Amino acid sequence: MALLSSELVKITNLQLASKLVSEELMLGIHASKRYGYGIEFEQYRHYEIGDDPKRIDWKLFARTQKHLVRESSTESNYHIRFVLDLSGSMNYVEEGVSRLQYCKILLASIAYMGFRQGDQLSLYVLKDNQVHTLVASGKQAFQRILYALEKAEASGKWTSDTKSFPVFQQKQKEILFFASDLLQLDNEWIQFLKKLANPRREIYVFQVLGQHELDFDLKGFYRFKDLETGQEVELQAEQIKAEVKANAESFLSQIESDLKVPFVYWKKISLKDPIAGIIREIL
């Protein structure tokens, strides 16, 4: 049975929450192995463009006429970076589920799996128009990531027009997981992600939204508050429903179109979606 986000956010211990999600995810699934240039032979696979021809087993080719590459088990050489949006809109809460807490558990659960596989892990947050390194890769990175996530608080807004981000310069292959609502005024999140995309970095973007934000199924008068500026306005929900839904659909369609770039994978998530199911979809 899938753990509901409303159940998970009640668990204040991130390590326990991430372990529960990971164990749910691994039920019925055998632990996977990484394959590469290690010493101990494990299996064959078909030759792919970009492979070193020297790795083809030519003796086997003589018998089968198939170009097969020998693979062996190896420790992970991936660096996994976690990036969390800490702008004020991440404080949104719907039916007891906080967007910020949902994202913390989502990233912590992926970090737990990376920790078990021996990946390098690091954590960054985006706040006050700055990229902050909370945890650099190294010893006990996983435990430090959990602690930093538990302490992280959201406020303010992200309007950065920084031309480059030196902290994200890298030479090895890496995976970057970014959790945000992607709510923007001037394409700032799209610009940020496009600056990070390159052939050595796969970027998984989790856009986490509430069901009311997606459907706007509200009735009556509400006082709406901008969580980044603090501005408030009182409106009758039915009168603005059509306009809000049209704007939301247009916004999401534009986000999806803008993020159809190489090495970037966008996933829209509802706060009601089971976290294990989200992770299973990207594995």
C-alpha positions in Angstrom: 0.0 0.0 0.0 1.4 3.4 -1.0 2.3 5.8 1.7 0.3 9.0 1.3 2.0 12.3 1.4 -0.3 13.4 4.2 1.1 10.5 6.3 4.7 11.1 5.4 4.7 14.8 6.3 3.7 13.9 9.8 7.0 12.1 10.3 9.4 14.8 11.6 12.4 12.5 11.2 13.6 12.8 7.6 15.8 9.8 7.8 12.9 7.6 8.8 10.6 9.1 6.2 13.2 8.6 3.4 13.8 5.0 4.6 10.1 4.2 4.5 9.8 5.6 1.0 12.9 3.7 -0.2 11.7 0.4 1.3 8.3 0.8 -0.3 10.0 1.5 -3.6 12.3 -1.6 -3.3 9.6 -4.0 -2.4 9.7 -6.8 -4.9 12.7 -5.2 -6.7 16.1 -6.8 -6.5 19.0 -4.5 -5.7 20.5 -3.2 -8.9 24.2 -3.2 -9.8 26.1 -0.5 -11.7 28.2 -1.8 -14.6 31.3 -0.2 -16.2 35.0 -0.7 -16.4 35.6 -2.7 -13.2 37.7 -5.9 -12.9 35.2 -8.7 -12.2 33.2 -9.7 -15.3 29.4 -9.7 -15.0 27.6 -9.8 -18.3 27.5 -8.9 -22.0 25.5 -6.2 -23.7 25.1 -5.0 -27.3 27.7 -2.5 -28.6 26.4 1.1 -28.6 27.6 4.1 -30.5 30.2 5.8 -28.2 31.5 2.6 -26.7 35.3 1.8 -27.1 35.6 -0.8 -29.8 38.3 -2.4 -27.8 35.7 -3.6 -25.3 34.0 -5.8 -28.0 34.6 -9.5 -27.4 35.9 -10.4 -30.9 36.2 -14.1 -30.1 32.5 -14.1 -29.3 31.8 -12.1 -32.5 33.5 -14.8 -34.5 31.0 -17.4 -33.2 27.8 -15.3 -33.0 28.4 -12.4 -35.5 27.2 -10.1 -32.8 29.0 -7.1 -31.4 28.8 -7.6 -27.7 30.6 -5.6 -25.0 31.9 -7.1 -21.8 30.7 -5.4 -18.7 31.8 -5.7 -15.1 30.5 -4.5 -11.8 32.0 -1.3 -10.5 31.4 1.3 -7.8 29.3 4.3 -8.7 31.2 7.2 -10.2 28.2 9.5 -10.2 27.8 12.7 -8.4 24.2 13.4 -7.4 23.4 17.0 -6.7 20.2 18.0 -4.9 18.8 21.5 -5.4 15.9 22.8 -3.4 14.0 26.0 -4.2 13.6 28.0 -0.9 11.6 30.9 -2.3 8.5 31.9 -0.2 6.0 30.1 -2.4 7.4 26.8 -1.2 5.6 27.5 2.1 2.3 26.7 0.4 0.1 24.2 2.4 -2.8 22.3 1.1 -4.9 19.9 3.2 -2.2 19.7 5.8 0.6 18.9 3.3 3.4 21.5 3.0 5.0 21.8 -0.4 8.4 22.4 1.3 8.1 19.3 3.5 7.0 17.2 0.5 10.0 18.3 -1.5 12.3 17.6 1.5 11.1 14.1 1.8 11.3 13.6 -2.0 14.9 14.6 -2.2 15.8 12.8 1.1 14.4 9.6 -0.3 16.4 9.8 -3.5 19.5 10.7 -1.4 18.9 7.6 0.7 19.0 5.4 -2.4 22.1 7.2 -3.6 23.7 6.7 -0.3 23.0 2.9 -0.4 24.6 2.8 -3.9 27.7 4.7 -2.8 27.1 7.8 -4.9 28.7 11.1 -4.2 26.0 13.4 -2.8 25.7 17.2 -2.3 23.0 19.7 -1.5 22.3 23.2 -2.7 19.4 25.6 -2.0 18.3 28.7 -4.0 17.3 31.6 -1.8 17.6 35.4 -1.9 18.9 35.2 -5.5 21.9 33.2 -4.4 23.0 29.6 -4.8 24.0 28.3 -1.4 26.0 25.1 -0.9 24.7 23.5 2.2 26.5 20.2 1.9 29.5 19.5 -0.3 30.2 15.9 -1.3 32.4 13.9 1.1 32.2 11.8 4.2 28.9 11.6 6.0 27.3 13.7 3.2 24.0 11.8 3.5 23.6 12.5 7.2 24.6 16.2 6.7 22.0 16.5 3.9 19.3 15.2 6.1 20.2 17.7 8.8 20.4 20.6 6.4 17.1 19.7 4.8 15.4 19.5 8.2 16.7 23.0 9.1 15.9 24.6 5.7 13.3 27.4 5.7 11.7 29.2 2.7 11.2 32.9 2.3 11.6 35.7 -0.2 11.7 35.3 -4.0 14.1 34.1 -6.7 14.8 36.7 -9.5 18.4 35.9 -10.2 19.8 36.9 -13.6 23.2 35.5 -12.8 25.1 34.7 -16.0 26.8 31.6 -14.7 26.9 29.4 -11.7 30.5 28.4 -10.9 29.5 26.0 -8.1 27.9 23.8 -10.8 31.0 23.5 -13.0 32.0 19.8 -13.2 34.1 17.4 -15.2 32.5 14.0 -14.2 29.1 12.8 -15.2 26.4 13.8 -12.7 22.7 13.8 -12.0 20.9 16.9 -10.6 17.5 16.6 -8.9 15.7 20.0 -8.6 12.5 20.4 -6.5 10.4 23.6 -6.9 7.0 24.9 -7.8 8.6 26.8 -10.8 6.3 29.7 -10.1 7.9 32.6 -11.9 7.2 36.1 -13.1 9.9 36.5 -15.8 11.1 33.1 -16.9 13.7 33.1 -14.1 13.5 29.3 -13.4 13.6 28.4 -17.1 16.7 30.5 -17.6 18.4 28.9 -14.5 17.7 25.4 -15.7 18.8 26.1 -19.3 22.1 27.5 -18.0 22.8 24.2 -16.1 21.9 21.8 -18.9 24.8 20.1 -20.6 25.8 16.6 -21.9 27.5 15.6 -18.7 24.6 16.5 -16.5 21.1 15.0 -16.4 18.6 17.2 -14.7 15.4 16.0 -13.2 12.9 18.8 -12.5 10.1 18.1 -10.0 7.4 20.8 -10.3 5.3 20.3 -7.1 1.9 21.9 -7.1 -1.2 21.6 -4.9 -4.4 20.1 -6.4 -6.2 23.4 -5.7 -3.5 25.2 -7.7 -4.1 22.8 -10.6 -7.9 22.6 -10.5 -8.8 25.8 -8.6 -12.0 24.0 -7.3 -12.7 26.6 -4.6 -16.0 28.2 -3.7 -16.8 31.4 -1.8 -14.7 34.4 -0.7 -11.0 33.9 0.0 -8.2 36.1 1.0 -5.3 35.1 -1.3 -1.8 35.9 -0.1 1.3 36.1 -2.2 3.8 34.0 -0.2 6.8 35.8 -1.6 5.7 39.5 -1.4 3.1 39.2 1.4 0.5 41.1 -0.7 -3.1 40.0 0.0 -6.3 40.3 -2.0 -9.9 39.2 -1.2 -11.8 37.7 -4.1 -14.8 35.5 -4.9 -13.5 32.2 -6.2 -16.2 31.5 -8.7 -15.8 34.8 -10.4 -12.1 34.2 -11.2 -12.1 30.5 -11.6 -12.2 30.4 -15.4 -9.5 33.0 -15.8 -7.2 31.3 -13.2 -7.6 27.9 -14.8 -6.9 29.3 -18.2 -3.8 31.1 -17.0 -2.6 27.9 -15.1 -3.0 25.7 -18.1 -1.2 28.2 -20.3 1.6 28.5 -17.7 2.1 24.7 -17.4 2.0 24.2 -21.2 4.7 26.9 -21.6 6.8 25.3 -18.8 6.6 21.9 -20.5 7.5 23.4 -23.9 10.4 25.5 -22.5 11.9 22.4 -20.8 12.0 20.2 -23.8 15.7 20.7 -24.0 18.4 18.0 -24.1 19.3 16.4 -20.8 16.4 18.0 -18.9 13.4 15.9 -17.7 10.4 17.7 -16.3 7.8 16.0 -14.0 4.7 17.8 -12.8 3.6 16.5 -9.4 0.6 17.0 -7.2 0.9 17.2 -3.5 -1.4 14.1 -3.3 0.9 11.9 -5.4 2.7 9.1 -3.4 6.4 9.9 -3.3 7.5 6.4 -4.0 5.5 6.3 -7.2 7.2 9.5 -8.4 10.6 8.1 -7.8 9.7 4.8 -9.4 8.7 6.6 -12.6 12.1 8.2 -13.1 14.2 5.1 -12.3 
